[in-house]
Each structure stands twice: as structure tokens, then as C-alpha cells.
Amino acid sequence: MTWRWEYVPDEATVATGAPDAFLAEVERKADELVRAAEALHLHGAAFQDADEGAKHAFVTGGFFVYMVTPRSELVSIWQLTPEPAA
């Protein structure tokens, strides 16, 4: 298995309507989170402890809610909250 990130339940549900620049920042940060999780959980598939739960990541243009699931080698993005348009 290889570490990855994905929108949960899917991209259409989570990301529809979000500004392109904000989505680019979310995806850049998600890539960073995957690299960090992979380094922290070298044997992710064998992970036996409880997941850490939902976290927030702040990026230019807003923030998003995500969770790291080492057993699945997955960073899941559940919710996007872009800043209101000026």
C-alpha cells in the first residue's frame, strides 16, 4: 500500500464550488501531510493504536478538516471552508 490523500466521501461532494486557487492550496498542503504521515508512520499498515481524530489545516484562502488513518495509509479530507468572497 502507498500513502495517499483523498476527498471523503468524494471530490464532488467536498470540493464543488471552492475557488480554484484555494483548492490548489488545499492539495499542496495535503501532499505535505501525506509526506509527514509517511515519515511518522513507517509501518502504517501495521498500526494498531487509535487514529488521532480530525484536525484542521489552515491554508491561504481558508482551511480544511482532515484525518490521518495510518492503517489505511490515508489522509482523508472531509470538509473545505474557503474564506468568504470580498
C-alpha positions as CSV (number, residue, x, y, z in Angstrom):
1,M,0.0,0.0,0.0
2,T,1.2,3.6,-0.6
3,W,0.3,6.7,1.3
4,R,-2.1,9.0,-0.4
5,W,-4.8,11.6,0.2
6,E,-8.4,11.8,-1.0
7,Y,-11.6,13.6,-0.5
8,V,-14.1,11.7,1.5
9,P,-16.8,10.8,0.5
10,D,-15.6,12.1,-2.9
11,E,-14.2,15.2,-4.6
12,A,-17.6,16.3,-6.0
13,T,-19.2,16.3,-2.6
14,V,-16.3,18.0,-0.7
15,A,-14.8,20.4,-3.2
16,T,-17.6,21.6,-5.6
17,G,-17.8,25.3,-5.6
18,A,-14.5,26.0,-3.9
19,P,-12.3,28.6,-5.7
20,D,-9.5,27.1,-7.8
21,A,-6.7,28.9,-6.0
22,F,-8.0,27.6,-2.7
23,L,-8.2,24.1,-4.0
24,A,-4.6,24.3,-5.2
25,E,-3.5,25.3,-1.7
26,V,-5.5,22.5,-0.1
27,E,-4.0,19.9,-2.5
28,R,-0.5,21.3,-1.9
29,K,-1.0,21.1,1.9
30,A,-2.5,17.6,1.5
31,D,0.7,16.4,-0.3
32,E,2.7,17.8,2.6
33,L,0.5,16.0,5.1
34,V,1.0,12.7,3.2
35,R,4.8,13.1,3.3
36,A,4.7,13.8,7.0
37,A,2.4,10.9,7.9
38,E,4.5,8.5,5.8
39,A,7.7,9.6,7.7
40,L,5.9,9.4,11.1
41,H,4.2,6.0,10.5
42,L,6.9,4.0,8.7
43,H,4.8,0.8,9.1
44,G,1.4,2.4,8.6
45,A,-0.5,-0.8,7.6
46,A,0.7,-2.4,10.8
47,F,-0.5,0.5,13.0
48,Q,-2.6,-0.8,16.0
49,D,-3.3,2.4,18.0
50,A,-6.4,4.6,17.7
51,D,-6.4,7.3,15.0
52,E,-5.6,10.8,16.2
53,G,-9.0,12.1,15.1
54,A,-10.0,15.1,13.0
55,K,-7.6,18.0,12.6
56,H,-7.7,21.4,10.9
57,A,-5.2,22.7,8.4
58,F,-5.1,26.4,7.5
59,V,-4.0,27.5,4.1
60,T,-4.2,30.7,2.0
61,G,-7.9,31.2,1.4
62,G,-9.4,29.2,4.2
63,F,-9.0,25.9,6.0
64,F,-9.9,22.2,5.7
65,V,-10.7,19.3,8.1
66,Y,-8.7,16.1,7.6
67,M,-7.8,12.9,9.4
68,V,-4.7,10.6,9.2
69,T,-5.5,6.9,9.2
70,P,-2.2,5.0,9.4
71,R,-3.7,1.6,8.9
72,S,-5.1,2.7,5.5
73,E,-2.1,4.9,4.8
74,L,-4.6,7.6,4.0
75,V,-5.1,11.3,4.7
76,S,-8.8,12.0,4.2
77,I,-10.1,15.4,3.6
78,W,-13.7,15.8,4.9
79,Q,-14.6,19.4,4.7
80,L,-13.3,22.6,3.0
81,T,-14.1,26.1,4.3
82,P,-13.0,28.8,1.9
83,E,-12.9,32.4,3.2
84,P,-15.9,34.4,2.1
85,A,-15.5,36.4,-1.1
86,A,-14.8,40.1,-0.5
